[in-house]
Amino acid sequence: MAMANGKKSSAGKGGKSRKARAPRIYLTDEQQRLIISALEAGGSLDAAARAAGISPRTLRELRQRAHGDHPKRSALPQLKPFFHDVDQAIGRRLLTNEIWLSQNDPKYALKYLRASLAAEGEDEEPVRLPTAEELQQELDVLISSGAFRSPRCQEDCACDYHRDERRSS
């Protein structure tokens, strides 16, 4: 039924008005708390979604819609604060991981943190992968220092390490 202003009324057949729909709840408070807790504990966004009982794809789509980035669906600005909290939880966990790494493996942490900082800035040189020779030198240092141990080879082993060792004896 059309009204004078050109819009349709909500009255159905027989002039009865339709009941208004309740607003859609996309994520319950409990699901939101569970997702944030799972992320802070070190879980991935996909695992957190599954733990909260929703599909990872649905959570990714809700995130796109919260930011207004979904190509086909309408924006959900009411979810923007939740996904802001999600980003902060991920950031807190990454920081915790970096702190742990720097305390437990400082050499790797320096390489990793330099790479992550370089990714943010354009003025840093790109991270260079070591050559096969450089990797072999590192491995030799680790083996000779006792920091790395591998299972013993068989006596008739033909690996490069033992072949060179036999030649020098």
TACORKA-V142432 format. One record per run of one state. SS is the DSSP state (hx for helix, st for strand, lp for the rest). FROM is the first residue (numbers start at 1). TO is the last residue. If there is no record, write none. Layout:
# TACORKA-V142432
ss = [SS:SS]
from = [FROM:FROM]
to = [TO:TO]
This chain:
# TACORKA-V142432
ss = [lp:st:lp:st:lp:st:lp:hx:lp:st:lp:hx:lp:hx:lp:hx:lp:hx:lp:hx:lp:hx:lp:hx:lp]
from = [1:2:3:8:9:11:12:13:16:17:18:29:41:45:52:56:67:77:105:106:121:132:146:160:169]
to = [1:2:7:8:10:11:12:15:16:17:28:40:44:51:55:66:76:104:105:120:131:145:159:168:169]
